[in-house]
Amino acid sequence: MKGYWYYTAITTGAAILYVTSKAEWLPLLIFLWLFWLKTRKGFPSLPFFISIITFCFFTFYIPEVEEGIEKKKLSQHQLSSLTGSINGSAIITDEYMQFQLEGSHSNSNLNFLVMYFFDQPTLSQATFVKNNEFLHGASCIIETSHDSIEKPPSSTNPAQFNYQQFLLQKNIHYQIIIDNVNQIRCNEPQPLSHIYLLRHQLIDYMRGRWSDDTVTWLTSIVFGDDSSMDESTEELFQRWSLSHIIAISGSNITLIIAIVFLLLVKGNIVTKERAQSLLIFFLPLYGILAGGEPSVWRAVWMITILLVVQKFKRKFLYIDIFSFVFMSIILFDPFVIYEIGFQFSFAVTFAILLSAKWITYSTSTLWNIVQISFISQMAILPLQLYYFYIFQPLSILLNVIIIPYFTLFVIPFMYIATILSFLPKQLLLILDNSFQWIHSIVVSFLFWVDTYLSFPLFMDGLSITAIIIYYIFFFRFMYELELNKLKLAFLSGLLFCLPIILGALKPYISEEGIVTMFDIGQGDAILIETPRRQDTLLVDAGSSFDFDSMEANRSVYKQILRPYFYSRGITHLDAIILTHEDLDHIGSLEYILEEVTVDTIMVSAFFDDEIIKDIQSSFPNQFIKRIEAGQTIKGNFSNFQVLSPTKDNQSSNDNSLVLYADLGAKWLFTGDIGSDVEEKLIKNFPEINIDILKVAHHGSKTSSNRLFIEHTRPNFGLISVGRNNRYGHPSVEVIETLESENIDILRTDLHGAIQYYFSKNQGTFLIHSP
């Protein structure tokens, strides 16, 4: 089997794809491929049969997370008291504490995410950690109530992060919100708990010795804790496919080995053989100290096995060791396959190992870095698009600059800084300031590149068929490069790029349009995408807001609108039409304008002048146009007729723009108009007839009077409204009025985001129920 184990790794990966995608044709493809290898390539019988057995085994071994949460129910007696043990290290910050509780057999082996939010600012991480209760392996009893145990929220918008799915992929079925920490009683931590405790103590110690900026990078690179990293920096590294640099990888472990050998062997403390034995013992412990993420264990176990092999003078291929580690980690924890870090780490490592010959042909270090950067970026491209909907082609070149900087400077400095942390603070301050000065220049350079050299590719994740085609021709491309068959390599390169190109072009060639009413809570945001991307308009851009300050926040744009824009490849809007100036209709505007090119912002003739001045002050080049009743907003596909307001109604709600458009059906967008304006619409447009009504003012009883509904006669009424909102929207009266006219009601609080797919004169609704 020497040199053939990577085939079992491939079939294991195929089993993962089969379980997660449910592509029924995939097993047949794998078996045909293996039989082709056997008959045409002289594939030995032993790896042939082991590969088949591996695929079949992992097909049944890997869990399907979608089924878990509904099948696992809590009995009535479990609602008052839960027993279990803590898995992993508790996360404790100044604001909250959380840990995973693995339920006992009496709890049907359910797993819980336990959360406690501090209600006293004096409670800190150290207080709880020193208590020694919330440590790995500790047995716990938690006093609960029915209200405190809940299913994690799921996504209700297309492309939105699904928190429920995320926890299920960690084998967590419920979350528990604790009101008082005294509800938790824990004891009997396991021996490994002391390592987790040491990790907390070391991180706390480093925070007391280094500045906040420096310790953020130190704890991330040395201890795998990036919780204190600035959000904008984290998003920057994510956009440019640089997150792997922050994560602990093989280069970190290699550096540790170099430091240990330098200190122990070159310092004549122990022999080389004894140092090797110490490393075999120490590296797994460091895996726990470093947070135990999949990328950490991949690097730790690969190098540990390599040290063992060298110690006993055995010979193994790197690709075989990789395959052992890959399958062993899945065997130990099958849910690890859903970890992004696991997928990225193993995809990159596997691709580099398979391309090792091509890389070693060149003696140029710079060219080797370019080769590794190219292979790494191409290996994770389908994953990058699936999770983040974005790929920066220039990231290949940017990695050539940033990887050596981190490898040769930042990572070594962080480990040396950890060792030197015991020195007087005056000396540490010199090192600290020097690092901050150099590192700030590099990070500023990255932000400059992100601002002026950003030409991203945005698109939704590839289909399972496209992913397989991509990887087949990608590895074929690398194989032909290795054989120096440049013409064939060029052809394979075109073929593995083809799924990406077609995916990016899809919105521009599709004859289907989409109207999306987002579920943003108590507010409006409706995106209109016409066929072949002829027009892209946003009607309102609401946001959530803090009731104390009454200021809009970024959450709606960051969590709902931006992911959808990315997934649809939207970087440009022809227009944003703001029906009126309330925050629940315009709150996300500034965040959109920061990242998306908008040709025109359209407002009514009676829109608040001060708000327009604020927009122009923040975005001086932004074109803002006032529109009036009787005007037509002309698009490439469809025209929007402005029906109201005809005069200043002395109310922002009644001054809402009312728009009529034909989008596969006749739509009426009504903003927050009241009954008086509805009566004027009846008078001014006696022949109006619509198919789909955006119900005014979130279903408030001040709108949607019976005469207006009877007059317009819509088939569907769409209500954008927050769950359990403080206003009682939609009102019982409005619902009864709509139902009495046999109008199908779709509500974002019950149905999630509402999408209308249309082509020509027909369409269909799709909902995203929670």
N, C-alpha and C positions, 0 to 999 in steps of 0.2 A: 504493500500500500504506500510505500515511500514515494512522495511526489504526486500522489493521486488524492490525498485527503481533501484538497480544495474542491474536488467534485462533490464531496459530501457537504461542504460549506455552501456550494451553489444550490444543491437540492434542498438544503435546509432553508436557504433564502427563498427558494421557489415555494416551499411549504408555507412560509410566512406570508408571501404574496397571495397564495391561494386562500388561506384562512381569512385574511383581512379584506380581500377583494371579492371573494366568492365567485371567481371566474371559473366556471365549470369546465372549460376547455383546457385549463392550465395543466392538470395532471397528464392529459393525453399528450400535450406538447413536451413535457418533461420526459415521459416514457419514450416517445418517438426520438427525442434527442439522444437519450442514453442508448437506445437500440442502434441508432445511426453511428454513434461512437463505437459500439461493439462490432458492428459489421463492416464499417468502412475504415475505421481508424485503428483497428486492432486493440480496442480497449480491453484490458485484462478482466477476467471474470469476477475476481474478488472485489475490486472497487465498483464494478458494474452492479453487483448484487447489494453491496453495502449502500451504494447511493440510492437504490430503489427502496431499501429498507428504511434508510434515513428519511427520505421524503414521506413515506407512509407513516412512520412513527411521529414525526413532528406535525404532520397534518392533524393527528388526533391529540397530540400533547399540547399544542399551542391553544390558549383559551380565546374564545370569542366574547369580547367584553360587552357587546350589545345585549346579550341575553341575561347578564348577571343581575342587574338591579331590580328587575321585575320579579324574578324567581325567588330572590332572597328576601323574605319578609320577617319582620319582627313580631314575636308573639306578645301578648298583653303583659305578661310578667316581666318581659325584658325591657319594657318601657320605663320601669322604675329603677333598675339597677343593671349595669353592664359590667362584665368582667373580661379581662384580657391582658395582653402584655404589650409594652411599647416596642415598636419596630423602628429601628434607626435612631437618629439623633433628634431631639426636640428642637424646634426652631423658636427661639425666644428673643424678641426685640423689646424696645422700650414701649411699644404699643400693644403687642399681643404675644401669645404663646400658642403653638400648635404642635401636635404630634400625631402619628398614626398608631391607632390601637388595634391590634389583631385580636378579634373576639375569640373566646374559648368555645369548646364544643357546645356548651349550653346556649351560646348565641348563634348557633348554626354557622360557625366560622365566618361570620360577617366581620368586615373591617370598617373602621370609623376614622374620620379625620376629626380630632378633638381640638376645639379652638376656645381660647379665653382671651378677651380683650381687657386690658388693664384699665381700671377706673380710677387709679391713683397714679399720678405722674412719678411718684417716688419709687414705685415698683420697677425694677430693672432686670436685665438678663442675669446679672450676677446673683441677685437674691434667690432666684429659682434654681439656678444651676448648683449653687453651693448647698442648697437644701438636699441635693443628691437623690431626689425622688423621681424626677422625670427623665430617667436615663434608659438607654436601650436595654430591653429585656425585663424591665421592672414589671411586676404583676400589679395590676390596678383594678380598683372597683370605682365605678363612676355612678353617682346618684343622678338620675336624669328625670325628665318629664316628657310627655308626649310632644310638647311644643318645642323642646330643645333638640329633638332628633328630626332631621329632615333630609330629603334627597337633595343633593347638590343641584343648583340651577343648570339647566341646559341652554344651549343657544336657541334664540328665536329669530335670528336673522341669517340670511345667506352669507357665508364666509366668516361669520362671527366665531370667535374662540368658544368651544364647547367645554365648559368647566366640568360638567357632569361626566362627559366622555373622558376628559383628562384624568379625573380621579378613578374612574372605572379601569382605565389602562394602568393604574397603579394598584389595582385590586382593592380600591376603597369604595364602599357601597353607600355609606351615609356620612353626613357631617353632624357634629354635635356642638352646639354653642353653649358654653358653660357660663352661668351667671356669677358663680362664686368658686374660687379655686379650692375651697374646702369641700366641694362636691367630689373631689378626686382624692383617693387614698392609694398610694403606691408603695411597694416595698420589694425586697429581694431582687435587686438588679443583677444582671449576669456579669461575669468577669470582663466581657468586652465593654461594659459600661464605663470602666475606668479610662479606656482609650477615648471614648466619646467625651467624657468629662475633661480629659486632658486637652482635647481639641478645643473645647469651649474656653478653657482656661488660657491656652496659648493665644487664641484669637483675641480674648480680652486683654491679655498682656501686650500684644502687638498694638492694639488700639491705644494703649496708654503710653507707648514709646514713640510712635510715628504720627505724622500729621494725617488728617483725614484723607487727603488726596492720595498719599503714598500707601497708607494702610489698606485702602480700597483695592489697589492692585496687588498688594502683598497677600491679603487674605484670599483673593480670587485665585492667584497663580500658585500659591503654596498650599492653601488649605481648601481650595475649591468652594469658597464662600463668596459669591458675588452679590449678596443681598444689599450691600451698601453702595453698589455702583450706580452712578448717575444714570437716570433713565434715558436721557438723550444720547449719552455715550454708548450705552448698551444697544439702543436702536441703530446707532451709526454702524457699529461692528456687525450687527445682524444684517443690515442692508447690504453691506459690502462683503458678506460671506467671510468675515474675520472672527466670528465667535469662537472658532476652534483654537485661535491663538490664546484666548483667555482661559480656555479649559485646560486642565492638566492632561498632558499627553506623553508620548514616548520621549520627546525631547526633555521634558521635566525629569522623568525617571533616569534618563541617561545622564543628566547633569548631577542628580543625586549620587549616582554611582561614581562619577568622576570626583565629586567632593569627598565622598567616603574614602575612596582609594587614595586621594591626595592626603587626607588627614591621617588615615590609619597606616597605609603602606609606606608612602613617602616619608611619613613622620616616624617610621620604624617602631610603630606601636604594636602592630601584629603583622603576620605574614600575609601574602597575597591570598593564599588558600583560606586562611582564617577570615580575612575580610570578605571573601566571597561567600562563606557560610553565614556571616553576620548579615550580609545583604539579602540572602535568601530568606532569612528570618525576619529582617526588618521591613522589606518592601511590602508584604501583605499588611503589616501594621500601619505603614504609611498610607496604604489604600484607604484605611478607615479614617486616619487623621485628615486625609485630603477630601473627605466627604463621601467616599464610596460611590461616586457616579460611574456609569458604565464605561465612559472613556478612560477613567482612572483605572478600573479593574482590567480593561483590555491591555493597557500599557504595563500595569504591574505584573499581571500573570504571564504575559508574553516574555517579558525580560526575566522574570523569576524562573520560568521553565528553561529559558536559554542559559541562565547561569547554572541551573542544575545539570543540564545536558553537558555544558562545558566542564563542570566539576567532575563528572563521571566519564568524561572523554567519549561521549557519544556524538553522533552526527545526525542532525535533523535539519530539514529544510525550513526556512522561515515561514513559507506558505503552509506547511504542515502544522507548525506550532500555532499559527494564526487560526487555522481551521479547528484545532483542538479547543483553543480558548473560546472561539466563537460559539461552538456547540455546547461547551461546558457551562458557559454563563447562562445560556438559554435553559439548559437542563436544571440549573440551580434556581433560576427565577424566570419562568416563561413570560411573565408580564414585562420583562425588560425589553422585549422586542418593540414595545410601543414608545420607548424612551427615544426622544430626538437625538440625544447625545450618543446613545448606542448605535443608532442607524448611521449617523454622520461619521462617527469614529471608525466603524468597521467598513463602511463603504469606501472611505478614503484609503484606509490601510490596505484593504484587499486590492484596490486598483493599483496602488503604488507597488505592492509586491508582485502583481502580475506583470507590471511594466518595468521590473527591475533591470532586465537586460537592456532595454532601450535606453534607460537612464544612464547605465554604466558605460555605454558606448562613448559618451562624451567625457572629456577630461576637464571641461570648463565648469568651474563651480557656479558661475552665473547662469550658464545654460541649464545646469542641473536644477537650479532653483526655479527657473522658468518652466522646465519640464514637470517638476513636482507640483508647482502651482497650477499648471494647466490640468494635469491629471486629477488633482484634488477637486478643483472647481467643476470639472465635467462629471466626476464620479457622484457628486452630491446635487447636481443641477436639478434632476427630477424631484428630489427631496426638498430642496430649497423652494421650488415653485409650489410644491404641495403644501408646505407649512406656512410660507411667508408670501407667496404669490409674486416674488420679485427676484430678479437676477441682474446683477451689474456686470456686463461683459468686461469692463475695465478692471474688475476685481482680480482678474488673472494677473495683470501687470501690477496692480497695487499690492498684491500678496508678495510679489518679487521684492518690493521695498520693505514692507512691514514685517514679513516673516524673519528675515535676517536681523532686523532691529530688535525684535522680541527675543529671538533665539540667542543672539550674541550679547545683548545688553540687558533688556528688562528682566527676563527669566533668571539669568545668573545673579543680577543685582538683588532680586527679591529673596532668593535663597541665602545669599551672603548677608543681606540685611536681617534676615531671621536669625542667623547665627550670631550676628554682632549686636543683637538687640539689648544685650546686658551691659553694653558700654555706656559711659556717662551721656546724658542727653545732649550736652554741648557738642560732643563729637557726632552723635547721630543727626543733629540739626544740620551740620555741614553736608553730610551724605543726603539727607532728606531734601534740602534746598537744591542741591545739585541735580538730583533725580527729577524733582518737580520742574526745574527750569528746562531740562532736556526733553522730558516727556510732554510738557505742555506744548512745545514747538511741534512735536510729531502729531499730537492729537489735534492741534489747530490746523496742521496741514491736512489731516484727514477730513476735518469739517470743511476746509476750503475746497478740497476735491469733491466732497459731497454737494457743495453749493454750485460749483462752476463746471465740473466735469462729470456730472451725473447724467447718464443716458440709459436709464434702466429699462429692462424688459419686464412688463407686468402681464401676468396671465394666471388663470386658474390651473390647478394641478392637472397633470396628464392622466389620461385613462390608463388602465392596466395594460391594454394592448399597446398603447404608445410607449409606455415605460419599458416594456419588454423589447420592442423594436429598437428603442433608444439604446439600451444596454447591449443588445446583440451587436449592433453596428459600431457602438463605441469600442467594445473590446475587440471587435474585428479590425477596427481602425488602428488600435494600439498594436495588435498582432502583426499587421501588415507594415507598420512603421518599423517594428523590430526586425522584420525580414528585409527592410529597405525596398519594399514594393510600393513606391510612392504614388503611382497612378491608381492602384487599387485602394491605397490608404485615402487618397483624395476622394474617391467615389464613396467609400464607407463613411468618410467625414461628412459628406453631403447628406447621406442617408440617415445618420444619427442626428443631424441637425433638423431634418425634415419634420419630425413630430413637434419640435419646439416652434418652428416657423409656422406650421399649419395651426397650432394652438393659439399663437399670437394673432394670426390673421382671422381667426374664426369670427369675432364680432363684426369684422368689416366685410365679410362675405355672406353672413347669415341673413336670410330673408325674414327672420323672426325678430320682433321688437319686444321690449320688456318695460312694464311700468311697475316699479317697486315702491310700495308704502312700507317704510322701515318701522320696526317696532322700537321706538326710542323712548317709550314711556309716555308721559303727558306732554306731547308735542307732535309737530308735523315735520316730515322730511320725505318727499316723494321724488324718486329719480325716474326720468323718462329716457329710454334708449330706443331709438327708432331703428328699423331694419337697416342693415349695412352701415350702422353707426353714422347715419346721415345727420341726426340731431341727438345731442345729449344735453338734457336740461334738468335742473333740480328745482322743484317747487317747494320752497321753504327749506330751512336748514336749522331745525330746532336742536335744543340740547337740554340736558338735565342742568339743574342749578342748585346752589346752596341757599336754603331758605333763610339762613341767618344773614348772609351778605347779599342775597338776591343777585349773585353774579353767576354767569354761565361757566361751566367747567368743560374740560377737554374730553371727558369720558365717552360721550356719544360719538364724536368724530374718531377718536382713537380705536374704540372697540367695535364700532358698527359701520360707520360710513367709510373710513379709510380701508379696512380689510376688503369691503365689497368693491371699492374703486380699484384696488390692486388686483383683485381676482378677475375683474372685467377689463383690465388694461386701460382704465380711465385715468388719464393725466390732464385732460382738457375738458372743460365744460363750455358749451356754447353760451349758456346763460344760467344764472341763478335768479329765479323769480321769487321775491319776498312778498308774500301776500300782505303782511303788516309787520309792525315792529316789536311785537312781544318776544321775549327771550325764548319761549318754547317754539318759536318759528324762525328765529335768526341767530340763536346762541352759538351755533357751530360755524357761523360764517367766517370769522377771523381765522379759525384753524384750517378751514378749507383753503382760504386765500393764501395761506402760508406755503401750501404744498401743491395746489392744483391751479393751473392756468384757467382763468375764467374770462371769456370775452366781454360779457356784459352782465351787470347786475341790474335787474329791473324792479322798480318799486312803483307804487301808485303816486298820483299827483299830490296826495295828501300825506305822504310818508314823513315821519319826523325829521326835520332839517338837521337837528343836532346829531342824530345817529349817522346821517349821511356825511356830515363833517368829520365825525370820528373815523368812519371807514376811509375817507379820502386822506385823512391825516396819517393813518397807519399804512395805507396802500395808495400812495399818490398817483400811481399810473393806472389805477383801476377805473374803468369806464362804468359810470352809473347813469341809467336812463329812467326817466319818469314816464309812465304810460297812463293813458286815460281810457275810460269807457268809449267804445266805438272803434278803438284801434285794433289792428291785427298784428300779432307777433308772427312774422313769417319765418318758417323753417324750411329746410331742404325737403323734408318728408311731410310734415303736417303744420297747419297754421293754428294758432291759438287766438280765439276771439276774446277780447276784454269786454265783459258785460257790466262790470261795476268796479269802483264807485262812480256815480255820475256827478256827485257833489260831496263837499266835506260834511260828513255825518257827525262830526264832533266826537267820534269814538274810534279808537284804533281798530277794534274788532269790526265795527260796521264799515270802516274804510278798507277792509280787506279786498284785495283783488279777487274777482270772480272770473274764472277762465273756462271757456268752452273749447273742446278739441275732439277731433276724430282720430282715435288711436286704436283701430281695429273695432272700436265701439265708440259711442258718443259719451264723452266724459264731461262732468262738471266739477271743477275744483272751486271750493267755496270759502277757504280760509276759516275765519271765525265770525262770519256774518250772523246777525240776529234776525228775528222774525220780520222786523220792519223792512229790512233790505230784501228779504225773500219776497215780501208782498210787492215791492217795487219791481223785482225781476219778473213776477207774474204779469204785472201791468205792462212792462216794457217789452216782454218777449212772450206774447200770448201763445205762440205756436211752438215754443221750445219743447223738445222731447229728447230725453237722455236715456242711456242704458246703465251708466255707472255714476253714482253720486258719491263724492267725497263729503260725507255728512259734516255739516258745519259745527265748529266749536266743540269738537270731541264728543258730540252727542249731548250737549247741554240742552236743558229744557227751554232756554231762551231762543233756540233755533229749531229748524225742522218742523215747522207747524204743519198741520194736516193739509191745509189748502195748497201749500207749496209742494208737498209730497204727491198729492193727488194730481197736481198740474204737471209736474215734470215726469211722473210715472217711471222712475228708474227700476231696473230689474235687480240691481245690486246696490247696497249701501255700505260704504267702507268707513269705519270709524277708527281713527288713530287716538288711542287712549291708554293711560297708564294703569297698571294693575293696582287695585285697592287705593285709588287716588283720593286725595282729601276732598275733592269737589263732588264726589258722587257721580261722576260721568261714567258711562252714558246714563241719562236719566231714564226712569221707568216709562215716562210719558213718551219719549222719543222711540224707545224700543217698541212700545205698543203701537205707535203710529206706523212704524215701518212694517211691523208684522201684520197689521190689519190690511195693508196694501200688498201683502204677499211678496215683500221685498226680501231677498236673501241678504242677511246681515253678516259681514265679516269684520271682526274686531281684533285689533292688535293685542289687546290684553288677553284674549282667549285663543286667538289663532296665530299669534306671532306676526312676523312680517308677511305681507300679502303681495304676491307677485302676479301680474297679469301678462301672459305670453300671447302675443298676437301676430298675425300675418294677414294682410289684406283685410277682409271684413269678418274675421272670426278670431276667437281667442279663448283662452282657458285660464283659470285661477290655480295658483299653487300657494299653499300656506306653509308656515314654518312653526307648527305648534310646539309649545314648550314641553 
